[in-house]
Amino acid sequence: MGLGEGRTVGGVTRKRRAEIQREVSRIRAQCQREGHTQERIVAALRSALPELTALEAWRLALGWSRPQAIREVAAVYRADGLLPPNLTQALLCRYEHGQADPGDEYRLMISRAYGARPDQLGLATRCLWCSTCATPPPLHYGQHQREEMNIGRKEPMTTASGLPAIRESVQWAVLDAPGGSPALVALAEAAVEHYALNYSKHPPAVLLEEVRGTRNLLSTATAAADRETEFGLRRQVGWLSALLGNLAYHLDDRAGARTHLTLAGALGESTQERALTAWASGALAMVATARRDWDHARRHAEYGLLHAPEGLRRAQLLGWAMLPALAALKRASEADDVVSESDEIMRSAAELPGRFGYDRAEHRLHVAEAYLTLERCDRAADVARESIAAAPDQTPAWVAATLVLALAEARDAPEQAATRALGVLDLIPVPRLRATARNRLARLGRLLDNSTVSSAMELAERLRTLPAPIRADGTAA
């Protein structure tokens, strides 16, 4: 049930909260144009908007949503080798509105993440960092802060902390040219490239939020752009939609994936971007394969091959889209032909990095899975090992190939297969487990269901307690 205008959040009506958000964006942008410090931006926000507490004003001055603030605080904990606490948006909201009181240690970590002193955030502490204390207090598990730590220290730039900055640059470009410009088209293309190249470095739920925000910013400029600029922006919106489709798929939202990918394919056709049309068709084939709709999978693959440029793109559509459908339909001879043709292309084609690229590790993964589907377990295991060798350690590609190898070993070496899967669960944080990895783990669990070896029984217990990627309320786990 939604909040009406008369309902309040933190003592402020929903209508007033929306007004505050608009005014915050305006004031922050103006202050940044004038080169104000973070402290001056906070002062300007609180002067114009007395409803804001110091803690909330600092977060808004940084341009952070509550989920992003939670991620930044967690990054500070991890930088000190600590397990982050289970902070939620609701609890942070209560902190911001004085309805709950964070402990001294957590006050310090929030201050480090925000780049402010506790007193600037309205988080006075008991002997947290006073003149009579030679060193800060100990943290969780008896560990102490690093000697070089201080309130004003900034963490090194990382891909994670740089991710929101991409969207903010697009936002500034839209503010500078609300009707679009060639520079905005170039910036949108650079943003797409960044998201695609760094796709595997982020939990899908985190990246989806940023890609969606960037696409929404471009949509406002596209509506007012001249014809040439609109054409360029629509092409980039198409690539962003393709990314959203893949991210939704990796979050196990297949209906959402179909929606975004269908839009991506349509925009690829209307902007004559053959590579986009081909890639979106291949991804739609992947979604159809996941729901065991083999006929649609093959049709999508065929359509993608009609549009795919020669070379690597054709090998990608053959290995990623057509081969799984043929293997599932038990058309072994046709599947072997596809493997031969795509292997031949891969021997001479230059690999492309990123989500829209294709490389040897991914290609061998698809071949291994096809052999597994065709019940050629020994060949599947050999090819899966080739994929593992070609994939960077502990990346999603490595996880996928490792689990395919475990599936190939399950019948004849159940203890070894279960141990491999347990190794993946030990190394990969739960938020980074894609739905595809979870599906492979579930398949392996079913294959080992009757096994009495200790590793198989441990794996069954780990899988039983593995949280779903999306909770019942629709939020990411």
C-alpha positions in Angstrom: 0.0 0.0 0.0 1.6 3.3 -1.1 1.9 6.4 1.1 -0.6 9.2 0.4 0.3 12.9 0.6 -0.8 13.0 4.2 1.4 10.1 5.3 4.8 10.9 6.6 8.3 9.4 6.3 10.6 10.7 9.0 8.1 13.4 9.9 7.9 14.6 6.3 5.0 14.0 3.9 5.7 12.1 0.8 4.8 15.1 -1.3 7.3 17.3 0.6 9.9 14.5 0.4 9.6 14.7 -3.5 10.0 18.5 -3.4 13.1 18.1 -1.2 14.7 15.7 -3.6 14.2 18.1 -6.5 15.6 21.0 -4.5 18.6 19.0 -3.4 19.5 18.1 -7.0 19.2 21.8 -8.0 21.3 23.1 -5.0 23.9 20.5 -5.3 24.4 21.1 -9.1 24.6 24.8 -8.5 27.1 24.5 -5.7 29.3 22.1 -7.7 29.3 24.5 -10.7 30.6 27.2 -8.3 33.3 24.9 -6.9 32.0 24.7 -3.3 33.5 22.2 -0.9 31.4 19.4 0.4 30.9 21.2 3.8 29.6 24.3 2.0 27.2 22.2 -0.1 25.9 20.6 3.1 25.4 24.0 4.7 23.5 25.3 1.7 21.3 22.2 1.7 20.4 22.6 5.4 19.9 26.3 5.1 17.4 25.9 2.3 15.9 22.7 3.6 15.7 22.7 7.4 14.0 19.3 7.5 17.3 17.7 6.6 19.5 16.3 9.4 23.3 16.6 9.1 23.7 12.9 8.3 21.1 13.0 5.6 22.4 16.2 4.2 26.0 14.9 3.8 24.7 11.8 2.0 22.6 13.9 -0.4 25.5 16.3 -0.9 27.6 13.4 -2.0 24.9 12.5 -4.5 24.4 9.0 -2.9 21.2 7.0 -2.6 20.8 5.0 0.6 21.8 1.7 -1.1 25.0 3.4 -2.4 25.8 4.8 1.0 25.4 1.4 2.5 27.9 0.0 -0.1 30.4 2.7 0.6 30.3 2.0 4.4 30.7 -1.7 3.7 33.7 -0.9 1.5 35.4 0.8 4.5 34.8 -2.3 6.7 36.3 -4.5 4.0 39.3 -2.3 3.6 40.1 -3.0 7.2 39.6 -6.8 6.7 36.3 -6.7 8.6 32.9 -8.2 7.9 30.4 -5.4 7.2 27.3 -5.2 9.5 23.9 -5.9 8.1 22.9 -2.3 7.6 19.6 -1.9 5.7 18.0 1.1 4.0 15.3 1.2 6.7 17.9 1.4 9.5 20.0 4.1 7.8 16.8 6.1 7.4 16.2 5.8 11.1 19.7 6.9 11.8 19.2 9.9 9.5 16.0 10.9 11.2 17.2 10.4 14.8 15.0 7.4 15.4 18.0 5.0 16.1 21.5 5.5 17.5 24.5 3.8 15.7 27.3 2.6 18.0 30.6 4.4 18.3 32.4 2.1 15.9 29.7 2.4 13.3 29.8 6.2 13.7 33.5 6.1 12.8 33.0 3.9 9.8 30.2 6.2 8.4 32.4 9.2 9.0 35.2 7.6 7.0 32.9 6.6 4.2 31.5 10.1 4.0 34.8 11.9 4.3 33.6 13.9 7.3 34.1 14.2 11.1 31.5 12.6 13.3 30.5 15.9 14.7 29.9 17.2 11.2 27.5 14.3 10.7 25.7 14.9 14.0 27.2 11.7 15.3 28.9 12.7 18.6 30.7 9.8 20.1 32.1 8.7 23.5 35.9 9.1 23.3 35.9 8.1 19.6 38.6 10.5 18.5 39.4 12.9 21.2 42.6 14.7 22.2 43.2 12.5 25.2 43.2 9.3 23.2 46.4 8.3 21.6 44.8 5.7 19.3 41.2 4.9 18.2 39.3 2.1 20.0 39.5 -1.6 18.7 37.0 -2.8 16.2 35.2 -6.1 15.8 36.9 -9.4 16.5 39.7 -7.7 18.5 41.3 -6.2 15.3 42.6 -2.6 15.4 42.4 0.1 12.8 45.4 0.6 10.7 47.9 3.1 12.0 47.7 5.3 9.0 43.9 5.6 9.2 42.4 9.1 9.8 39.1 10.7 9.4 40.1 12.6 6.3 41.8 9.7 4.5 40.2 8.8 1.1 40.1 5.2 0.0 41.8 4.6 -3.4 39.6 4.9 -6.4 38.1 1.5 -7.3 35.8 0.3 -10.0 33.0 0.1 -7.5 33.4 3.7 -6.2 33.9 4.9 -9.8 30.7 3.3 -11.0 28.3 6.0 -9.9 30.6 8.6 -11.3 29.8 7.4 -14.8 26.1 8.1 -14.3 26.9 11.4 -12.8 29.0 12.5 -15.8 26.1 11.6 -18.0 23.8 13.6 -15.8 26.0 16.6 -16.0 26.1 16.3 -19.8 22.3 16.2 -19.9 22.2 19.3 -17.7 24.6 21.0 -20.0 22.7 20.1 -23.2 19.1 19.1 -22.3 18.3 18.7 -26.0 21.3 16.4 -26.6 24.5 17.0 -28.4 27.3 15.1 -30.2 29.3 15.2 -27.0 26.4 13.5 -25.1 26.3 10.8 -27.8 30.0 10.2 -27.4 29.7 10.2 -23.6 26.8 7.7 -23.8 29.0 5.4 -26.0 31.8 5.7 -23.4 29.4 4.8 -20.6 28.2 1.7 -22.5 31.8 0.7 -23.1 32.6 1.1 -19.4 29.6 -1.0 -18.2 30.3 -3.7 -20.8 34.0 -4.0 -20.0 33.4 -4.0 -16.2 30.3 -6.1 -16.3 31.7 -9.0 -14.4 33.3 -6.8 -11.6 30.0 -5.9 -10.0 27.1 -7.8 -8.4 24.3 -7.8 -11.0 21.9 -5.9 -8.7 24.4 -3.0 -8.2 25.2 -2.7 -11.9 21.5 -2.9 -13.0 20.8 0.2 -10.8 23.5 2.3 -12.5 22.7 1.2 -16.0 19.0 1.9 -15.5 19.8 5.4 -14.1 22.0 6.2 -17.1 19.4 5.0 -19.6 16.7 7.1 -17.9 19.0 10.2 -18.2 19.4 9.6 -21.9 15.7 9.2 -22.5 15.0 12.7 -21.4 17.6 14.1 -23.8 16.5 11.9 -26.7 13.0 13.3 -26.7 14.2 16.9 -27.4 17.2 16.1 -29.6 17.6 16.8 -33.3 17.3 13.9 -35.7 21.0 13.0 -36.0 21.6 13.3 -32.2 18.4 11.3 -31.5 19.6 8.6 -33.8 22.9 8.3 -31.9 21.3 8.4 -28.5 18.7 5.7 -29.4 21.5 3.4 -30.5 23.2 3.8 -27.1 19.8 3.3 -25.3 19.6 0.1 -27.3 22.9 -1.1 -26.0 22.0 -0.1 -22.4 18.7 -2.1 -22.8 20.7 -5.1 -23.9 22.8 -4.8 -20.7 19.7 -4.5 -18.6 18.3 -7.6 -20.3 21.4 -9.6 -19.4 21.5 -8.3 -15.9 17.8 -9.2 -15.4 18.6 -12.7 -16.6 21.5 -13.0 -14.2 19.1 -12.0 -11.4 16.7 -14.7 -12.5 14.1 -12.2 -13.9 13.4 -13.9 -17.2 10.3 -11.9 -18.0 12.2 -8.7 -17.4 15.1 -10.0 -19.5 12.8 -10.7 -22.5 11.3 -7.2 -22.2 14.7 -5.3 -22.2 16.2 -7.6 -24.9 13.2 -7.2 -27.2 13.5 -3.4 -26.9 17.3 -3.7 -27.6 16.6 -5.7 -30.7 14.0 -3.3 -32.0 16.3 -0.3 -31.4 19.1 -2.2 -33.1 17.0 -2.6 -36.2 15.7 1.0 -36.3 19.2 2.4 -36.0 20.8 -0.2 -38.4 23.1 -1.5 -35.6 23.5 -5.0 -36.9 25.8 -6.1 -34.0 23.1 -5.0 -31.5 20.3 -6.8 -33.3 22.4 -10.0 -33.5 23.5 -9.8 -29.9 20.0 -9.1 -28.6 18.7 -12.1 -30.6 21.4 -14.3 -29.2 20.5 -13.2 -25.7 16.8 -13.9 -26.4 17.8 -17.4 -27.5 19.6 -17.8 -24.2 16.5 -16.8 -22.3 14.3 -19.2 -24.4 16.8 -22.0 -23.8 16.6 -21.4 -20.0 12.8 -21.9 -20.1 13.3 -25.0 -22.3 11.5 -23.3 -25.3 13.8 -24.9 -27.8 11.9 -23.8 -31.0 11.9 -20.1 -30.0 15.6 -20.4 -29.0 16.5 -21.7 -32.4 14.4 -19.1 -34.2 16.1 -16.3 -32.2 19.5 -17.8 -33.0 18.7 -18.0 -36.7 17.5 -14.4 -36.8 20.7 -13.3 -35.0 22.8 -15.1 -37.5 21.1 -13.3 -40.3 22.2 -10.0 -38.8 25.6 -11.0 -37.3 28.7 -9.5 -39.0 31.1 -12.2 -40.3 33.9 -13.3 -38.0 33.7 -13.3 -34.2 30.1 -12.2 -34.1 29.1 -15.2 -36.2 31.1 -17.5 -33.9 29.4 -15.9 -30.9 25.9 -16.5 -32.3 26.8 -20.1 -33.3 28.3 -21.0 -29.9 26.1 -19.0 -27.6 22.7 -19.2 -29.2 22.4 -21.9 -31.9 24.5 -24.7 -30.3 22.6 -24.9 -27.0 19.3 -25.2 -28.9 20.6 -27.9 -31.2 22.1 -29.9 -28.3 18.8 -29.7 -26.4 16.9 -30.9 -29.4 19.4 -33.8 -29.7 20.4 -32.8 -33.2 24.0 -34.1 -32.6 25.1 -34.0 -36.2 24.1 -30.4 -36.6 25.6 -29.5 -33.3 28.9 -31.0 -34.3 28.8 -28.9 -37.5 28.2 -25.7 -35.5 31.1 -26.6 -33.2 33.4 -27.2 -36.2 32.4 -23.9 -37.9 32.7 -21.8 -34.8 36.0 -23.4 -33.7 37.4 -22.6 -37.2 36.4 -18.9 -36.8 37.8 -18.7 -33.3 41.2 -20.0 -34.5 41.7 -16.8 -36.5 39.4 -14.2 -35.0 40.7 -11.7 -32.5 38.9 -12.0 -29.2 36.8 -9.1 -27.9 36.6 -8.3 -24.1 33.5 -7.3 -22.2 29.9 -8.3 -22.0 29.3 -7.8 -25.7 32.6 -9.5 -26.7 33.5 -13.1 -27.0 36.6 -15.1 -26.2 38.0 -18.6 -26.1 37.0 -19.2 -22.4 33.3 -18.4 -23.2 33.3 -20.4 -26.4 34.8 -23.5 -24.8 32.2 -23.2 -22.0 29.3 -23.3 -24.5 30.9 -26.3 -26.3 31.4 -28.1 -23.0 27.7 -27.5 -22.0 26.5 -28.8 -25.4 28.5 -32.0 -24.9 27.1 -32.3 -21.4 23.5 -31.9 -22.8 24.4 -34.6 -25.5 25.6 -36.8 -22.6 29.2 -36.8 -23.8 30.5 -36.3 -20.3 34.2 -37.2 -20.9 34.4 -34.7 -23.8 32.5 -32.1 -21.8 35.0 -32.4 -18.9 38.0 -32.0 -21.2 36.6 -28.9 -22.9 35.5 -27.4 -19.5 39.1 -27.7 -18.3 40.1 -25.7 -21.4 37.6 -23.0 -20.5 38.8 -22.9 -16.9 42.4 -22.5 -18.1 41.5 -19.6 -20.4 39.3 -17.8 -17.8 40.7 -15.4 -15.1 40.5 -17.0 -11.7 37.3 -16.5 -9.7 35.5 -14.6 -12.4 32.0 -15.5 -13.5 33.5 -17.3 -16.5 35.7 -19.4 -14.2 32.8 -20.2 -12.0 30.7 -21.3 -14.9 33.3 -23.6 -16.3 34.2 -25.0 -12.9 30.5 -25.9 -12.3 30.2 -27.5 -15.8 33.2 -29.6 -15.0 31.6 -30.6 -11.7 28.4 -31.6 -13.6 30.5 -33.7 -16.0 32.2 -35.5 -13.1 29.1 -36.0 -11.0 28.3 -39.5 -12.3 31.7 -41.1 -12.0 33.4 -38.9 -9.3 30.7 -37.5 -7.1 33.0 -36.5 -4.2 35.3 -34.6 -6.6 32.3 -32.9 -8.2 30.8 -31.8 -4.9 34.2 -30.6 -3.6 34.5 -28.4 -6.7 31.1 -26.8 -6.1 31.9 -26.3 -2.4 35.1 -24.5 -3.5 33.0 -22.1 -5.6 30.7 -21.4 -2.7 33.7 -20.7 -0.4 35.3 -18.3 -2.9 32.4 -16.4 -4.4 30.2 -14.0 -2.3 26.5 -14.8 -2.6 25.6 -11.5 -4.2 28.0 -12.3 -7.0 26.5 -15.7 -7.8 24.6 -15.2 -11.0 21.3 -17.1 -11.6 23.2 -19.2 -14.2 25.6 -20.4 -11.6 22.8 -21.1 -9.2 21.0 -23.1 -11.8 24.2 -25.2 -12.4 24.6 -25.7 -8.6 20.9 -26.8 -8.4 21.4 -29.3 -11.2 24.5 -30.7 -9.5 22.6 -31.0 -6.3 19.9 -33.1 -8.0 22.6 -35.3 -9.6 24.2 -35.9 -6.2 20.9 -36.2 -4.3 21.4 -39.9 -3.5 25.1 -39.7 -2.9 26.3 -40.6 0.7 29.8 -39.0 0.4 30.4 -36.3 3.0 31.1 -33.5 0.5 27.9 -34.2 -1.4 25.9 -34.1 1.9 27.6 -30.8 2.8 26.8 -29.3 -0.6 23.2 -30.3 -0.2 23.0 -28.4 3.1 24.8 -25.4 1.6 22.4 -25.2 -1.3 19.4 -25.6 1.0 20.4 -22.5 2.9 21.5 -20.5 -0.1 19.3 -17.3 -0.3 17.4 -16.6 -3.5 18.9 -13.8 -5.7 15.6 -11.8 -5.3 13.6 -11.7 -2.1 9.8 -12.1 -2.0 9.5 -8.3 -1.7 11.4 -7.8 -5.0 14.6 -6.5 -3.5 18.0 -8.0 -4.3 19.3 -10.5 -1.7 
